[in-house]
Amino acid sequence: MRQQVGFVVQALVLMFLPLLIGWQLFFGFPLIWMPACLLVAIIVFSVGQILRKP
């Protein structure tokens, strides 16, 4: 069960990042949010990786 949760978390992060870039290009928001969101994505992806370890 834990491995599936880790997989879903990682998949969501990998889907979120391109959507974030598209949102920035089409609608725009302050660029300071991009590095902050990337840092959060790296942390969440790492948590997913920890959950997937057997």
C-alpha positions in Angstrom: 0.0 0.0 0.0 2.8 2.4 0.9 4.5 1.8 -2.5 1.3 2.7 -4.3 0.9 5.9 -2.3 4.5 6.8 -3.1 3.9 6.1 -6.8 0.8 8.3 -6.9 2.6 11.1 -5.1 5.5 11.0 -7.6 3.1 10.8 -10.5 1.2 13.8 -9.3 4.4 15.8 -8.9 5.4 14.9 -12.4 2.0 16.0 -13.8 1.9 19.2 -11.7 5.2 20.7 -12.9 4.3 20.9 -16.6 0.9 22.3 -15.7 2.6 24.9 -13.6 4.8 26.0 -16.5 1.8 26.2 -18.8 -0.1 28.2 -16.2 2.8 30.6 -16.0 3.0 31.0 -19.7 -0.7 31.5 -20.4 -1.9 33.4 -17.3 1.3 34.6 -15.6 2.1 35.0 -12.0 5.2 36.5 -10.2 8.2 34.5 -11.2 9.4 34.1 -7.6 6.7 31.4 -7.3 8.4 29.2 -9.8 11.5 28.3 -7.7 9.3 28.0 -4.6 7.0 25.6 -6.3 10.0 23.6 -7.7 11.5 23.3 -4.3 8.2 22.0 -2.9 7.9 19.6 -5.8 11.4 18.3 -5.1 10.6 17.7 -1.4 7.2 16.0 -2.2 8.9 13.8 -4.9 11.5 12.8 -2.4 8.9 11.8 0.1 7.3 9.7 -2.6 10.6 8.1 -3.2 11.0 7.3 0.5 7.6 5.7 0.5 8.4 3.5 -2.5 11.4 1.9 -0.9 10.7 -1.6 0.2 
